């Protein structure tokens, strides 16, 4: 049995700094899905369908993304996540995070360990990323250059290169995946202005602290992701007390979207092992 997402409303939790949007389906142990930067909860549609039978699945929009409010004062994403988990009585939860979402999940295990049952990360290390690969720096420069020129279409063209990875062209990626990434990315971008203050406050010394993470952690990476993203995930797995890695073939930075059957199988096996 799968969930009919057309009847699943976008809800919101009011915090001291506005609303955090989310969708929720199913019942059972909480499984919380944390999207990548510039996207929103819709990147997890295949996982909402697959895991709501048997799990309470919650997919949020991080502050400033999707349907969530923008920040109006200094905030930490990890504090927003803690407020969501507590406000929805959804802890301890298995946190599943991709890229930015993976960093937020790790931050939560560092700052609020009592709220975390296990971690699933994809294409991420901590919220303090290390970018040094030539291809990665080229894509980042293309995104920043397009933004500075006010070229939103050019920014979207650069953004979807993450889906292809360094070994393919975006034309090689499922057009529906590319369409949704462009739509969510441009949607989030439209919520902001070039002169908007950056209110985000980072969590610090994350790499120095991750050795203290005791909950089980698995990295489910796209085999075709960039060298930097794979290296950060590998480093995290080596540093935590109970970590391992699996690879999803025929996928780059968004394996849950490109190869959902394999991603879901790996996630299901991890959840079954948790009991």
C-alpha positions in Angstrom: 0.0 0.0 0.0 1.3 3.5 -0.9 0.1 6.9 0.2 -1.9 9.2 -2.1 0.0 12.4 -1.9 -2.7 14.4 -3.7 -4.7 14.4 -0.5 -1.8 15.1 1.8 -2.0 18.8 2.9 1.0 21.1 3.7 0.7 21.9 7.4 2.7 24.3 9.5 4.0 24.6 13.0 4.2 28.1 14.4 7.5 29.0 16.2 8.8 32.1 17.8 10.1 33.2 14.3 7.2 32.3 12.0 5.9 29.1 10.5 7.7 25.9 9.5 5.9 23.9 6.8 5.8 20.1 6.6 3.8 17.2 5.3 3.1 14.1 7.3 1.7 10.7 6.6 1.4 7.3 8.3 1.9 6.2 11.9 4.6 4.5 13.9 8.2 5.3 14.6 9.0 8.9 13.4 11.0 9.1 10.2 11.9 12.8 9.4 13.1 13.8 5.9 15.4 16.8 5.5 15.8 18.2 2.0 18.9 19.6 0.3 19.6 23.3 -0.1 17.2 25.3 -2.4 14.8 22.4 -2.7 11.9 21.6 -0.5 9.9 18.6 0.9 8.8 17.6 -2.6 12.1 15.9 -3.3 11.0 13.2 -0.8 7.7 12.2 -2.5 8.9 8.7 -3.3 9.9 8.1 0.3 6.7 9.6 1.6 4.8 7.1 -0.5 7.0 4.1 0.4 7.5 4.5 4.1 4.3 6.0 5.5 2.8 2.5 5.8 4.5 1.5 9.0 6.2 4.8 9.9 5.2 8.3 10.8 6.9 10.1 8.0 7.4 13.9 8.2 9.0 15.9 5.4 9.7 19.5 6.3 10.6 22.7 4.5 13.6 24.3 6.2 13.3 28.0 7.1 13.5 30.1 3.9 12.6 27.2 1.7 9.4 26.0 0.2 6.3 27.0 2.2 8.2 27.9 5.4 8.6 31.5 6.5 11.8 33.4 5.9 14.0 34.3 8.9 13.5 37.8 10.4 16.2 37.4 13.0 19.2 35.2 13.8 18.4 31.5 13.8 19.9 28.1 13.7 18.4 25.4 11.4 19.1 22.8 14.1 17.0 24.8 16.6 14.1 24.9 14.1 14.4 21.1 13.7 14.3 20.6 17.4 11.3 22.8 17.7 9.5 20.8 15.0 10.4 17.4 16.6 9.2 18.6 20.0 6.1 20.5 18.6 4.9 17.4 16.7 5.9 15.0 19.5 8.1 13.2 17.0 11.2 12.3 19.0 13.4 10.4 19.1 13.3 10.2 15.3 15.3 8.7 12.5 16.6 11.7 10.6 17.2 11.3 6.9 19.0 14.2 5.3 20.5 15.0 1.9 23.3 17.5 1.5 22.2 20.5 3.6 19.6 18.3 5.3 22.3 15.8 6.2 24.3 18.6 7.9 21.2 19.6 9.9 20.6 16.0 10.9 24.2 15.7 12.2 23.9 19.0 14.0 20.8 17.7 15.7 22.7 14.6 16.9 25.4 17.0 18.3 23.1 19.6 19.9 20.0 17.6 20.8 21.1 13.9 21.0 18.0 13.0 23.0 15.9 13.8 19.9 17.7 11.4 17.5 17.3 7.7 17.2 19.5 7.2 14.1 21.0 9.1 11.2 20.8 8.6 7.4 22.8 11.0 5.4 23.3 11.3 1.6 26.0 13.3 -0.1 27.0 15.1 3.1 29.3 15.3 6.0 28.5 17.9 8.6 27.1 21.5 8.3 30.6 22.7 7.7 31.3 21.4 4.2 34.7 21.2 2.6 34.7 22.1 -1.2 37.9 21.8 -3.1 37.2 19.6 -6.2 37.6 21.5 -9.4 34.2 20.5 -10.8 32.4 21.4 -7.5 34.1 24.9 -7.4 33.1 25.4 -11.1 29.4 24.7 -10.4 29.4 26.9 -7.3 31.0 29.7 -9.3 28.4 29.3 -12.1 25.6 29.6 -9.6 27.0 32.6 -7.9 27.9 34.3 -11.2 24.4 33.8 -12.5 22.9 35.2 -9.3 25.1 38.3 -9.4 24.0 38.9 -12.9 20.3 38.4 -12.1 20.2 35.4 -14.5 17.7 33.1 -12.8 17.6 30.7 -15.7 21.3 30.5 -15.7 21.3 29.8 -12.0 18.8 27.0 -12.5 21.0 25.5 -15.3 23.9 25.4 -13.0 21.9 24.1 -10.1 20.7 21.0 -11.9 24.2 20.1 -12.7 24.4 18.7 -9.2 21.8 16.1 -10.3 24.0 14.9 -13.1 27.3 15.0 -11.2 30.7 15.4 -12.7 30.5 12.3 -15.0 27.2 13.1 -16.9 25.3 15.8 -18.6 22.0 17.1 -17.2 20.4 15.7 -20.4 21.3 12.2 -19.1 19.1 12.7 -16.0 15.4 11.8 -15.8 13.6 15.0 -17.1 11.1 14.8 -14.3 13.9 14.9 -11.7 15.4 17.9 -13.5 12.0 19.6 -13.8 11.3 19.2 -10.1 14.7 20.5 -9.0 14.4 23.5 -11.2 10.9 24.2 -9.9 11.8 23.8 -6.2 15.1 25.7 -6.6 13.6 28.7 -8.4 10.6 28.6 -6.0 12.9 28.9 -3.0 15.1 31.5 -4.7 12.0 33.6 -5.4 11.4 33.9 -1.7 14.5 36.0 -1.2 16.0 39.3 -2.5 19.7 40.0 -3.2 19.9 42.5 -0.4 18.2 40.3 2.2 20.3 39.9 5.4 21.7 36.4 6.1 20.2 35.6 9.5 21.5 32.0 9.6 23.8 31.2 12.5 26.0 28.1 11.9 26.8 25.3 14.3 30.6 25.3 14.9 33.3 22.7 15.5 31.1 20.0 14.0 34.0 17.9 12.6 35.8 18.0 15.9 32.6 16.8 17.8 31.2 14.0 15.6 33.3 11.3 17.2 30.8 11.7 20.1 27.8 10.6 18.0 26.7 7.3 19.4 23.5 6.6 17.4 23.8 4.4 14.2 24.6 6.2 11.0 24.4 5.2 7.4 25.5 7.1 4.4 23.4 6.3 1.3 25.3 8.0 -1.5 24.8 8.3 -5.2 27.7 6.5 -6.9 28.0 9.3 -9.4 28.1 12.2 -6.9 31.0 14.6 -6.7 34.3 13.7 -5.1 33.8 16.3 -2.4 30.4 15.0 -1.3 31.5 11.4 -1.3 34.7 12.3 0.6 32.7 14.2 3.3 30.3 11.3 3.8 33.2 8.8 4.0 35.0 11.0 6.6 31.8 11.3 8.7 31.3 7.5 8.6 34.9 6.9 9.8 34.6 9.4 12.6 31.3 8.4 14.2 31.1 5.4 16.5 28.7 3.3 14.4 28.8 4.2 10.8 28.7 2.6 7.4 28.3 3.5 3.7 26.3 2.0 0.8 26.3 3.2 -2.8 23.3 3.7 -5.1 24.2 3.1 -8.7 23.0 5.2 -11.6 22.5 8.3 -9.4 24.5 11.4 -8.4 23.6 13.9 -5.7 19.9 13.0 -5.5 19.8 9.2 -5.3 16.4 9.2 -3.6 15.0 10.8 -6.7 17.0 9.1 -9.4 17.0 5.6 -8.1 14.2 5.5 -5.5 13.8 1.8 -5.5 17.4 1.1 -4.5 17.5 4.1 -2.1 14.3 2.9 -0.4 15.6 -0.7 -0.2 18.8 0.5 1.6 16.8 2.7 3.9 14.3 -0.1 4.6 17.1 -2.5 5.5 18.6 0.0 7.9 15.3 0.7 9.6 14.6 -3.0 9.9 18.0 -3.5 11.6 17.1 -0.8 14.0 14.1 -2.8 15.0 
